[in-house]
Amino acid sequence: MTDIDYAYYIVVLLIGSGIFVLFIDVNTYKKAKMKKEKKYAQILGWANIVVGTVFCVSWWVYQRWLW
């Protein structure tokens, strides 16, 4: 029986959008001297990366030991 799994798409989207925010948005706000926006973009970028990583590890643990 095949297992169609969309969890890795979520992980890729979260980590990819976090990296995009960190590399593109933070530099844009830095050049425009927008300190608050730069700070919040950094927080949101790192939050996306952390949530994606935690989701990936927890999904792997679930598949490996709990399923």
Biopython code that builds the backbone (N, CA, C, O; Angstrom):
import numpy as np
from Bio.PDB.StructureBuilder import StructureBuilder

atoms = [
    (1, "MET", "N", (0.837, -1.177, 0.000)),
    (1, "MET", "CA", (0.000, 0.000, 0.000)),
    (1, "MET", "C", (0.884, 1.243, 0.000)),
    (1, "MET", "O", (1.813, 1.347, 0.802)),
    (2, "THR", "N", (0.604, 2.167, -0.879)),
    (2, "THR", "CA", (1.425, 3.371, -0.967)),
    (2, "THR", "C", (0.994, 4.384, 0.077)),
    (2, "THR", "O", (-0.178, 4.478, 0.443)),
    (3, "ASP", "N", (1.970, 5.133, 0.539)),
    (3, "ASP", "CA", (1.717, 6.160, 1.543)),
    (3, "ASP", "C", (2.027, 7.515, 0.923)),
    (3, "ASP", "O", (3.190, 7.864, 0.717)),
    (4, "ILE", "N", (0.991, 8.266, 0.632)),
    (4, "ILE", "CA", (1.182, 9.601, 0.083)),
    (4, "ILE", "C", (1.380, 10.543, 1.258)),
    (4, "ILE", "O", (0.516, 10.669, 2.126)),
    (5, "ASP", "N", (2.526, 11.200, 1.271)),
    (5, "ASP", "CA", (2.909, 11.986, 2.427)),
    (5, "ASP", "C", (3.248, 13.412, 2.002)),
    (5, "ASP", "O", (4.139, 13.636, 1.182)),
    (6, "TYR", "N", (2.530, 14.358, 2.569)),
    (6, "TYR", "CA", (2.748, 15.755, 2.229)),
    (6, "TYR", "C", (3.536, 16.507, 3.292)),
    (6, "TYR", "O", (3.719, 17.718, 3.170)),
    (7, "ALA", "N", (3.998, 15.835, 4.316)),
    (7, "ALA", "CA", (4.703, 16.505, 5.406)),
    (7, "ALA", "C", (6.002, 17.141, 4.932)),
    (7, "ALA", "O", (6.367, 18.219, 5.400)),
    (8, "TYR", "N", (6.697, 16.495, 4.020)),
    (8, "TYR", "CA", (7.968, 17.047, 3.571)),
    (8, "TYR", "C", (7.783, 18.293, 2.712)),
    (8, "TYR", "O", (8.683, 19.130, 2.647)),
    (9, "TYR", "N", (6.644, 18.432, 2.057)),
    (9, "TYR", "CA", (6.362, 19.667, 1.339)),
    (9, "TYR", "C", (6.228, 20.829, 2.317)),
    (9, "TYR", "O", (6.704, 21.933, 2.056)),
    (10, "ILE", "N", (5.578, 20.568, 3.440)),
    (10, "ILE", "CA", (5.431, 21.594, 4.469)),
    (10, "ILE", "C", (6.795, 21.994, 5.011)),
    (10, "ILE", "O", (7.069, 23.178, 5.203)),
    (11, "VAL", "N", (7.644, 21.015, 5.254)),
    (11, "VAL", "CA", (8.987, 21.288, 5.771)),
    (11, "VAL", "C", (9.776, 22.134, 4.776)),
    (11, "VAL", "O", (10.407, 23.120, 5.158)),
    (12, "VAL", "N", (9.740, 21.755, 3.520)),
    (12, "VAL", "CA", (10.478, 22.500, 2.496)),
    (12, "VAL", "C", (9.946, 23.925, 2.379)),
    (12, "VAL", "O", (10.727, 24.868, 2.253)),
    (13, "LEU", "N", (8.630, 24.089, 2.418)),
    (13, "LEU", "CA", (8.057, 25.428, 2.331)),
    (13, "LEU", "C", (8.428, 26.287, 3.533)),
    (13, "LEU", "O", (8.761, 27.460, 3.370)),
    (14, "LEU", "N", (8.377, 25.723, 4.732)),
    (14, "LEU", "CA", (8.725, 26.494, 5.926)),
    (14, "LEU", "C", (10.192, 26.908, 5.918)),
    (14, "LEU", "O", (10.512, 28.077, 6.132)),
    (15, "ILE", "N", (11.068, 25.963, 5.675)),
    (15, "ILE", "CA", (12.499, 26.274, 5.693)),
    (15, "ILE", "C", (12.860, 27.177, 4.512)),
    (15, "ILE", "O", (13.645, 28.114, 4.663)),
    (16, "GLY", "N", (12.296, 26.901, 3.353)),
    (16, "GLY", "CA", (12.575, 27.736, 2.184)),
    (16, "GLY", "C", (12.101, 29.171, 2.356)),
    (16, "GLY", "O", (12.815, 30.108, 2.001)),
    (17, "SER", "N", (10.905, 29.348, 2.897)),
    (17, "SER", "CA", (10.419, 30.712, 3.108)),
    (17, "SER", "C", (11.214, 31.420, 4.196)),
    (17, "SER", "O", (11.412, 32.633, 4.126)),
    (18, "GLY", "N", (11.670, 30.681, 5.197)),
    (18, "GLY", "CA", (12.514, 31.286, 6.226)),
    (18, "GLY", "C", (13.831, 31.770, 5.661)),
    (18, "GLY", "O", (14.282, 32.869, 5.983)),
    (19, "ILE", "N", (14.452, 30.957, 4.821)),
    (19, "ILE", "CA", (15.713, 31.356, 4.187)),
    (19, "ILE", "C", (15.488, 32.548, 3.253)),
    (19, "ILE", "O", (16.303, 33.468, 3.203)),
    (20, "PHE", "N", (14.388, 32.521, 2.524)),
    (20, "PHE", "CA", (14.060, 33.633, 1.628)),
    (20, "PHE", "C", (13.911, 34.929, 2.406)),
    (20, "PHE", "O", (14.447, 35.963, 2.007)),
    (21, "VAL", "N", (13.186, 34.876, 3.512)),
    (21, "VAL", "CA", (12.990, 36.073, 4.334)),
    (21, "VAL", "C", (14.322, 36.574, 4.875)),
    (21, "VAL", "O", (14.587, 37.776, 4.865)),
    (22, "LEU", "N", (15.159, 35.657, 5.346)),
    (22, "LEU", "CA", (16.439, 36.073, 5.917)),
    (22, "LEU", "C", (17.366, 36.683, 4.868)),
    (22, "LEU", "O", (18.048, 37.667, 5.153)),
    (23, "PHE", "N", (17.404, 36.129, 3.683)),
    (23, "PHE", "CA", (18.337, 36.629, 2.677)),
    (23, "PHE", "C", (17.801, 37.822, 1.894)),
    (23, "PHE", "O", (18.566, 38.725, 1.556)),
    (24, "ILE", "N", (16.524, 37.844, 1.602)),
    (24, "ILE", "CA", (15.978, 38.897, 0.747)),
    (24, "ILE", "C", (15.389, 40.040, 1.568)),
    (24, "ILE", "O", (15.814, 41.187, 1.432)),
    (25, "ASP", "N", (14.424, 39.736, 2.408)),
    (25, "ASP", "CA", (13.714, 40.789, 3.132)),
    (25, "ASP", "C", (14.603, 41.521, 4.127)),
    (25, "ASP", "O", (14.540, 42.746, 4.224)),
    (26, "VAL", "N", (15.421, 40.794, 4.861)),
    (26, "VAL", "CA", (16.268, 41.441, 5.862)),
    (26, "VAL", "C", (17.240, 42.407, 5.183)),
    (26, "VAL", "O", (17.450, 43.518, 5.669)),
    (27, "ASN", "N", (17.827, 41.993, 4.075)),
    (27, "ASN", "CA", (18.746, 42.891, 3.359)),
    (27, "ASN", "C", (18.023, 44.103, 2.781)),
    (27, "ASN", "O", (18.571, 45.206, 2.765)),
    (28, "THR", "N", (16.807, 43.903, 2.313)),
    (28, "THR", "CA", (16.027, 45.019, 1.781)),
    (28, "THR", "C", (15.720, 46.027, 2.876)),
    (28, "THR", "O", (15.864, 47.232, 2.675)),
    (29, "TYR", "N", (15.298, 45.536, 4.031)),
    (29, "TYR", "CA", (14.997, 46.436, 5.145)),
    (29, "TYR", "C", (16.258, 47.094, 5.686)),
    (29, "TYR", "O", (16.215, 48.237, 6.140)),
    (30, "LYS", "N", (17.365, 46.393, 5.642)),
    (30, "LYS", "CA", (18.634, 46.962, 6.104)),
    (30, "LYS", "C", (19.062, 48.122, 5.203)),
    (30, "LYS", "O", (19.499, 49.164, 5.691)),
    (31, "LYS", "N", (18.935, 47.937, 3.887)),
    (31, "LYS", "CA", (19.305, 49.001, 2.947)),
    (31, "LYS", "C", (18.376, 50.205, 3.072)),
    (31, "LYS", "O", (18.808, 51.345, 2.895)),
    (32, "ALA", "N", (17.104, 49.956, 3.375)),
    (32, "ALA", "CA", (16.130, 51.036, 3.520)),
    (32, "ALA", "C", (16.155, 51.647, 4.918)),
    (32, "ALA", "O", (15.407, 52.584, 5.197)),
    (33, "LYS", "N", (17.008, 51.126, 5.796)),
    (33, "LYS", "CA", (17.153, 51.590, 7.183)),
    (33, "LYS", "C", (15.838, 51.508, 7.953)),
    (33, "LYS", "O", (15.467, 52.433, 8.676)),
    (34, "MET", "N", (15.157, 50.409, 7.788)),
    (34, "MET", "CA", (13.906, 50.141, 8.500)),
    (34, "MET", "C", (14.216, 49.135, 9.607)),
    (34, "MET", "O", (14.179, 47.924, 9.387)),
    (35, "LYS", "N", (14.519, 49.646, 10.788)),
    (35, "LYS", "CA", (15.017, 48.801, 11.871)),
    (35, "LYS", "C", (13.961, 47.844, 12.414)),
    (35, "LYS", "O", (14.242, 46.665, 12.629)),
    (36, "LYS", "N", (12.747, 48.346, 12.636)),
    (36, "LYS", "CA", (11.698, 47.476, 13.189)),
    (36, "LYS", "C", (11.341, 46.349, 12.225)),
    (36, "LYS", "O", (11.211, 45.193, 12.625)),
    (37, "GLU", "N", (11.188, 46.696, 10.970)),
    (37, "GLU", "CA", (10.831, 45.691, 9.980)),
    (37, "GLU", "C", (11.935, 44.657, 9.821)),
    (37, "GLU", "O", (11.657, 43.470, 9.651)),
    (38, "LYS", "N", (13.188, 45.101, 9.876)),
    (38, "LYS", "CA", (14.320, 44.178, 9.787)),
    (38, "LYS", "C", (14.313, 43.213, 10.965)),
    (38, "LYS", "O", (14.540, 42.015, 10.799)),
    (39, "LYS", "N", (14.051, 43.742, 12.150)),
    (39, "LYS", "CA", (14.018, 42.908, 13.357)),
    (39, "LYS", "C", (12.911, 41.858, 13.263)),
    (39, "LYS", "O", (13.139, 40.684, 13.553)),
    (40, "TYR", "N", (11.720, 42.281, 12.861)),
    (40, "TYR", "CA", (10.608, 41.336, 12.758)),
    (40, "TYR", "C", (10.811, 40.331, 11.624)),
    (40, "TYR", "O", (10.394, 39.178, 11.734)),
    (41, "ALA", "N", (11.442, 40.760, 10.547)),
    (41, "ALA", "CA", (11.742, 39.825, 9.459)),
    (41, "ALA", "C", (12.735, 38.769, 9.924)),
    (41, "ALA", "O", (12.604, 37.598, 9.566)),
    (42, "GLN", "N", (13.724, 39.165, 10.714)),
    (42, "GLN", "CA", (14.673, 38.193, 11.260)),
    (42, "GLN", "C", (13.967, 37.210, 12.181)),
    (42, "GLN", "O", (14.215, 36.006, 12.115)),
    (43, "ILE", "N", (13.092, 37.717, 13.036)),
    (43, "ILE", "CA", (12.360, 36.841, 13.956)),
    (43, "ILE", "C", (11.493, 35.859, 13.180)),
    (43, "ILE", "O", (11.496, 34.664, 13.474)),
    (44, "LEU", "N", (10.756, 36.350, 12.197)),
    (44, "LEU", "CA", (9.877, 35.472, 11.420)),
    (44, "LEU", "C", (10.662, 34.488, 10.558)),
    (44, "LEU", "O", (10.254, 33.337, 10.404)),
    (45, "GLY", "N", (11.773, 34.927, 10.003)),
    (45, "GLY", "CA", (12.603, 34.023, 9.205)),
    (45, "GLY", "C", (13.149, 32.881, 10.041)),
    (45, "GLY", "O", (13.057, 31.718, 9.650)),
    (46, "TRP", "N", (13.718, 33.214, 11.194)),
    (46, "TRP", "CA", (14.247, 32.164, 12.066)),
    (46, "TRP", "C", (13.131, 31.291, 12.630)),
    (46, "TRP", "O", (13.319, 30.088, 12.815)),
    (47, "ALA", "N", (11.969, 31.888, 12.903)),
    (47, "ALA", "CA", (10.844, 31.091, 13.402)),
    (47, "ALA", "C", (10.414, 30.062, 12.357)),
    (47, "ALA", "O", (10.132, 28.914, 12.702)),
    (48, "ASN", "N", (10.361, 30.456, 11.094)),
    (48, "ASN", "CA", (10.013, 29.507, 10.032)),
    (48, "ASN", "C", (11.020, 28.373, 9.950)),
    (48, "ASN", "O", (10.639, 27.211, 9.811)),
    (49, "ILE", "N", (12.298, 28.701, 10.033)),
    (49, "ILE", "CA", (13.332, 27.671, 9.959)),
    (49, "ILE", "C", (13.244, 26.729, 11.150)),
    (49, "ILE", "O", (13.356, 25.514, 10.987)),
    (50, "VAL", "N", (13.046, 27.273, 12.342)),
    (50, "VAL", "CA", (12.961, 26.436, 13.546)),
    (50, "VAL", "C", (11.722, 25.555, 13.503)),
    (50, "VAL", "O", (11.802, 24.364, 13.808)),
    (51, "VAL", "N", (10.580, 26.119, 13.131)),
    (51, "VAL", "CA", (9.346, 25.326, 13.065)),
    (51, "VAL", "C", (9.477, 24.228, 12.011)),
    (51, "VAL", "O", (9.052, 23.097, 12.246)),
    (52, "GLY", "N", (10.050, 24.540, 10.872)),
    (52, "GLY", "CA", (10.257, 23.527, 9.836)),
    (52, "GLY", "C", (11.179, 22.415, 10.294)),
    (52, "GLY", "O", (10.923, 21.243, 10.020)),
    (53, "THR", "N", (12.252, 22.772, 10.993)),
    (53, "THR", "CA", (13.193, 21.767, 11.490)),
    (53, "THR", "C", (12.559, 20.903, 12.568)),
    (53, "THR", "O", (12.713, 19.682, 12.556)),
    (54, "VAL", "N", (11.849, 21.525, 13.498)),
    (54, "VAL", "CA", (11.177, 20.764, 14.561)),
    (54, "VAL", "C", (10.122, 19.842, 13.966)),
    (54, "VAL", "O", (9.993, 18.694, 14.390)),
    (55, "PHE", "N", (9.376, 20.329, 12.996)),
    (55, "PHE", "CA", (8.368, 19.498, 12.349)),
    (55, "PHE", "C", (9.008, 18.315, 11.632)),
    (55, "PHE", "O", (8.493, 17.199, 11.686)),
    (56, "CYS", "N", (10.129, 18.561, 10.963)),
    (56, "CYS", "CA", (10.835, 17.489, 10.252)),
    (56, "CYS", "C", (11.336, 16.428, 11.224)),
    (56, "CYS", "O", (11.161, 15.234, 10.981)),
    (57, "VAL", "N", (11.948, 16.847, 12.308)),
    (57, "VAL", "CA", (12.474, 15.897, 13.293)),
    (57, "VAL", "C", (11.336, 15.139, 13.968)),
    (57, "VAL", "O", (11.424, 13.925, 14.148)),
    (58, "SER", "N", (10.273, 15.840, 14.341)),
    (58, "SER", "CA", (9.155, 15.155, 14.998)),
    (58, "SER", "C", (8.457, 14.186, 14.043)),
    (58, "SER", "O", (8.023, 13.115, 14.467)),
    (59, "TRP", "N", (8.343, 14.540, 12.769)),
    (59, "TRP", "CA", (7.750, 13.635, 11.783)),
    (59, "TRP", "C", (8.623, 12.401, 11.583)),
    (59, "TRP", "O", (8.117, 11.288, 11.444)),
    (60, "TRP", "N", (9.946, 12.609, 11.568)),
    (60, "TRP", "CA", (10.870, 11.486, 11.437)),
    (60, "TRP", "C", (10.760, 10.562, 12.644)),
    (60, "TRP", "O", (10.732, 9.342, 12.481)),
    (61, "VAL", "N", (10.697, 11.120, 13.853)),
    (61, "VAL", "CA", (10.553, 10.307, 15.069)),
    (61, "VAL", "C", (9.239, 9.538, 15.020)),
    (61, "VAL", "O", (9.195, 8.355, 15.356)),
    (62, "TYR", "N", (8.184, 10.200, 14.609)),
    (62, "TYR", "CA", (6.885, 9.536, 14.511)),
    (62, "TYR", "C", (6.937, 8.373, 13.519)),
    (62, "TYR", "O", (6.450, 7.283, 13.817)),
    (63, "GLN", "N", (7.520, 8.599, 12.351)),
    (63, "GLN", "CA", (7.605, 7.544, 11.340)),
    (63, "GLN", "C", (8.532, 6.416, 11.768)),
    (63, "GLN", "O", (8.270, 5.250, 11.473)),
    (64, "ARG", "N", (9.597, 6.750, 12.452)),
    (64, "ARG", "CA", (10.622, 5.767, 12.812)),
    (64, "ARG", "C", (10.196, 4.891, 13.984)),
    (64, "ARG", "O", (10.318, 3.667, 13.920)),
    (65, "TRP", "N", (9.697, 5.510, 15.055)),
    (65, "TRP", "CA", (9.464, 4.756, 16.278)),
    (65, "TRP", "C", (7.999, 4.604, 16.677)),
    (65, "TRP", "O", (7.661, 3.668, 17.402)),
    (66, "LEU", "N", (7.145, 5.471, 16.238)),
    (66, "LEU", "CA", (5.766, 5.418, 16.716)),
    (66, "LEU", "C", (4.788, 4.812, 15.720)),
    (66, "LEU", "O", (3.666, 4.477, 16.099)),
    (67, "TRP", "N", (5.169, 4.664, 14.490)),
    (67, "TRP", "CA", (4.245, 4.157, 13.489)),
    (67, "TRP", "C", (4.352, 2.689, 13.326)),
    (67, "TRP", "O", (3.635, 2.104, 12.515)),
]
sb = StructureBuilder()
sb.init_structure("model")
sb.init_model(0)
sb.init_chain("A")
sb.init_seg("    ")
for serial, (resi, resn, name, xyz) in enumerate(atoms, 1):
    if name == "N":
        sb.init_residue(resn, " ", resi, " ")
    sb.init_atom(name, np.array(xyz, "f"), 0.0, 1.0, " ", f" {name:<3s}", serial, name[0])
structure = sb.get_structure()
